[in-house]
Amino acid sequence: MKNIAKKYCKHVALAVGLGWCCVGCVNMDLAPLNSASESNVWSSETLAEQTVTGVYNVLYEGAKDGWVGWFDVWSSMMDLDRNWIGGLDFLFATNSSTSDRGSERWWKNYYGGILRANDVISNLPSVPGMDEAKASRLVSECRFLRSWWYYRLNILYGGVPYYTEAIKNTDEAKLARSTQDQIWDYLIQDLTKCIEDSNLPDKYSSSDANYGHITKGAAYALRGKVYMWKKEWQKAADDFEAVKNCGYSLYTADGANSYKQLFKEENERCDEMIFSLQCSSANNGACANNKNGNYGTRSMPDDGTGTGIGWTNYIINPNFVDSYENADGSKFNWDDYIPGYNEMTAEERSVYFLRDDATEEEKAVYADWGADMSKYITPGNEARIKAAYDHRDPRLAMSVITPYSTYLGGRAGVPTEYTMRAPYRDVMTPTYDLQTDVASMVYYVNRKFVGEGMEIMTFYSPIDLPLIRYAEVLLNWAEALNELGDVSGAVEKVNEVRRRAGAQPLNSNAPTTVTGQEDMRQRIMNECHWELVGEDVVFFDEIRWRTWKDLKFSKDSQGRTNGMRQVWGTPTYQYTWGGDNYWVLPIPAREIEMNPNMVQNEGYQ
């Protein structure tokens, strides 16, 4: 179970000192750690293998520190609780080269992984007694991981120094930046080496002791994504087809409920998972992820203390919720359910979200906010708004807790059904209202990756986090085919994803009829959002599609820029676009100081 995670948790104290003594900390700081000497590490097969585990460990850094922010909060789909937005300067036109989350953090994390991988790639083949086939496989695994981190660095910073050798001191860490196109070519070369390594398997079965290690299928998938950046569509399509031929497929064992069940612990090793972060609840979350706690609510399962363990830090954006289609594949429009809704101010339409049994005091509070109380009806206020969510793409209900839907929680150690109502009254009897971290506000709340009933009773989750899965490959494949002019082939790939989710297939009725390449291009982008929400991959596509600015920094009918907002649209805070230089992050200031060959991104000098 959780082979990589177990190895890490078991050997963490040892691994910190094994082979990492030459690995950079922040900004290529190469000060050695108190550890075994490098020569000892590479003279022992056991220690060398544990050093490879240390390379994988870097993947955990972003998963166990949730309030720092996952990449979905950078995308148009989510927003971060106001209490935690400090440091996300690139969303508020204040980004600089000294910002932690807007500059230094990702540079530090990813280069830390790259330098560890380089240490293995340079030294592992010479370890005495190491089986040649095993050594080749482990080197290919580290070559893939290095490519994974360079892939993200290249998108975030727009061309970076490309280190491929083990670094002994800071004097060796002074390369100039390669261009973004050059990095893509380097990654294709590296991933091709992985693919050509006969010792790297196509995939692992769920029972294999090496499950969780990199496979050839993962290398094909990542190389295909790189080809998409280069707009080499046929090569991308060929790679995505190769992923299928490696034996990966959609999870469909639970029928219409398969999309939801895919993200449960019992299915985390299904054939859909190509590259995933192996998690367990061991060691106080050192090998776990905390999406369960940061995504969840105060009504979620706990250990019986009655306090609830969810913080509701990550909020689903209303624009994203409104993008989900109706069940027949037609575009959702509020006016179809509540005539005149779109012409009202956000504050006026808050009346539609009031509970049926609202007290006079509660009505007065909403009236003071600006709610048009002449539109309030009882009974029926709840049913009217609930109807707007009931007949939509099934993935909406599987991914998001919407007003007057239920959630099976477990506060006080007892499985209990809670209902999202406004205004909130009491998480316990008699109302059993869904309680969030800010109960006075009404936000769309994550359901995906959050435990139900008594599934997960800790802040940290043992559920593996997918980094690449087959549904994403199918959607990428569809995009490549569409760009090649094969619209019908693209429809076929998207329909595989839609049918599994229970959504209306494309070209099956008038609303889903694809009218051409441009229409299909937009449909594929929408599909990626609906299918992959919560998985921290869509932001990188929004940058590639060049849709990020228009989506993240859009304005509402009242001229207010997008930001964290209540379900009816009233903003808690708003974003500010800082200029076209914001398409990339600044190179960290300390890196500029330490490396005389480093050039800062335009607009951040």
NORDA-V762282 format. One record per residue. N is the residue number from 1. OMEGA is omega as a letter, one per 20 degrees, with the letter a starting at -180 (NA if undefined). Layout:
N & OMEGA
N & OMEGA
This chain:
1 & r
2 & a
3 & a
4 & r
5 & a
6 & r
7 & a
8 & a
9 & a
10 & a
11 & a
12 & a
13 & r
14 & a
15 & r
16 & a
17 & a
18 & r
19 & a
20 & a
21 & r
22 & a
23 & a
24 & r
25 & r
26 & r
27 & r
28 & r
29 & a
30 & r
31 & a
32 & r
33 & r
34 & a
35 & r
36 & a
37 & a
38 & a
39 & r
40 & a
41 & a
42 & r
43 & a
44 & r
45 & a
46 & a
47 & r
48 & r
49 & r
50 & r
51 & r
52 & r
53 & r
54 & r
55 & r
56 & a
57 & a
58 & r
59 & a
60 & a
61 & a
62 & a
63 & a
64 & a
65 & a
66 & a
67 & r
68 & r
69 & r
70 & a
71 & r
72 & r
73 & r
74 & a
75 & r
76 & a
77 & a
78 & r
79 & a
80 & r
81 & a
82 & a
83 & a
84 & a
85 & r
86 & a
87 & r
88 & a
89 & a
90 & r
91 & a
92 & r
93 & r
94 & a
95 & r
96 & a
97 & r
98 & r
99 & r
100 & a
101 & r
102 & r
103 & a
104 & a
105 & a
106 & r
107 & a
108 & a
109 & a
110 & r
111 & r
112 & r
113 & a
114 & a
115 & r
116 & r
117 & r
118 & r
119 & r
120 & a
121 & a
122 & a
123 & a
124 & a
125 & a
126 & a
127 & a
128 & r
129 & a
130 & r
131 & a
132 & r
133 & r
134 & r
135 & r
136 & a
137 & a
138 & r
139 & r
140 & r
141 & a
142 & r
143 & r
144 & a
145 & r
146 & r
147 & r
148 & a
149 & r
150 & r
151 & a
152 & r
153 & a
154 & r
155 & a
156 & a
157 & r
158 & a
159 & a
160 & r
161 & a
162 & r
163 & r
164 & a
165 & r
166 & a
167 & a
168 & a
169 & a
170 & r
171 & r
172 & a
173 & a
174 & r
175 & r
176 & r
177 & r
178 & r
179 & r
180 & r
181 & r
182 & r
183 & r
184 & r
185 & r
186 & a
187 & r
188 & r
189 & a
190 & a
191 & r
192 & r
193 & r
194 & a
195 & a
196 & r
197 & a
198 & a
199 & r
200 & a
201 & r
202 & r
203 & r
204 & r
205 & a
206 & a
207 & a
208 & r
209 & a
210 & r
211 & a
212 & r
213 & a
214 & r
215 & r
216 & r
217 & r
218 & a
219 & r
220 & a
221 & a
222 & r
223 & r
224 & r
225 & r
226 & r
227 & r
228 & r
229 & r
230 & a
231 & r
232 & a
233 & a
234 & r
235 & r
236 & a
237 & r
238 & r
239 & r
240 & r
241 & r
242 & r
243 & r
244 & a
245 & r
246 & r
247 & a
248 & a
249 & r
250 & r
251 & a
252 & a
253 & a
254 & r
255 & a
256 & a
257 & a
258 & a
259 & r
260 & a
261 & r
262 & a
263 & r
264 & a
265 & a
266 & a
267 & a
268 & r
269 & r
270 & a
271 & r
272 & a
273 & a
274 & a
275 & a
276 & r
277 & a
278 & a
279 & r
280 & a
281 & a
282 & r
283 & r
284 & r
285 & a
286 & r
287 & a
288 & r
289 & a
290 & r
291 & r
292 & a
293 & a
294 & r
295 & a
296 & a
297 & r
298 & r
299 & a
300 & a
301 & r
302 & a
303 & r
304 & a
305 & r
306 & a
307 & a
308 & a
309 & a
310 & a
311 & a
312 & a
313 & a
314 & a
315 & r
316 & a
317 & a
318 & r
319 & r
320 & r
321 & a
322 & a
323 & r
324 & a
325 & r
326 & a
327 & a
328 & r
329 & r
330 & a
331 & r
332 & r
333 & a
334 & a
335 & r
336 & a
337 & r
338 & a
339 & r
340 & a
341 & a
342 & a
343 & a
344 & r
345 & r
346 & a
347 & r
348 & a
349 & r
350 & r
351 & a
352 & a
353 & r
354 & r
355 & a
356 & a
357 & a
358 & r
359 & r
360 & r
361 & r
362 & r
363 & a
364 & r
365 & r
366 & r
367 & r
368 & r
369 & a
370 & r
371 & r
372 & a
373 & r
374 & a
375 & a
376 & r
377 & r
378 & i
379 & r
380 & a
381 & a
382 & a
383 & a
384 & a
385 & a
386 & a
387 & a
388 & a
389 & a
390 & a
391 & a
392 & r
393 & a
394 & a
395 & r
396 & a
397 & a
398 & a
399 & a
400 & r
401 & a
402 & a
403 & r
404 & r
405 & a
406 & r
407 & r
408 & r
409 & a
410 & a
411 & a
412 & r
413 & a
414 & r
415 & a
416 & r
417 & r
418 & r
419 & r
420 & a
421 & r
422 & i
423 & r
424 & r
425 & a
426 & r
427 & a
428 & a
429 & j
430 & a
431 & a
432 & r
433 & r
434 & a
435 & r
436 & a
437 & r
438 & a
439 & a
440 & a
441 & a
442 & a
443 & r
444 & a
445 & r
446 & r
447 & a
448 & a
449 & r
450 & a
451 & r
452 & a
453 & r
454 & a
455 & a
456 & a
457 & r
458 & r
459 & a
460 & a
461 & r
462 & a
463 & r
464 & r
465 & r
466 & r
467 & r
468 & r
469 & a
470 & r
471 & r
472 & r
473 & r
474 & a
475 & r
476 & r
477 & r
478 & r
479 & r
480 & r
481 & r
482 & r
483 & r
484 & a
485 & r
486 & a
487 & a
488 & r
489 & r
490 & r
491 & a
492 & a
493 & r
494 & a
495 & r
496 & a
497 & a
498 & a
499 & r
500 & a
501 & a
502 & r
503 & r
504 & a
505 & r
506 & r
507 & r
508 & r
509 & a
510 & a
511 & a
512 & a
513 & a
514 & a
515 & r
516 & a
517 & a
518 & r
519 & r
520 & r
521 & r
522 & r
523 & r
524 & r
525 & r
526 & a
527 & r
528 & r
529 & a
530 & a
531 & a
532 & r
533 & r
534 & a
535 & r
536 & r
537 & a
538 & r
539 & a
540 & r
541 & r
542 & r
543 & a
544 & r
545 & a
546 & r
547 & a
548 & a
549 & a
550 & a
551 & a
552 & a
553 & r
554 & r
555 & r
556 & a
557 & r
558 & r
559 & a
560 & a
561 & r
562 & r
563 & r
564 & a
565 & r
566 & a
567 & a
568 & r
569 & r
570 & a
571 & r
572 & r
573 & a
574 & r
575 & r
576 & r
577 & a
578 & a
579 & a
580 & r
581 & a
582 & r
583 & r
584 & r
585 & r
586 & r
587 & a
588 & a
589 & a
590 & r
591 & r
592 & a
593 & a
594 & a
595 & a
596 & a
597 & a
598 & r
599 & a
600 & r
601 & a
602 & r
603 & r
604 & a
605 & NA
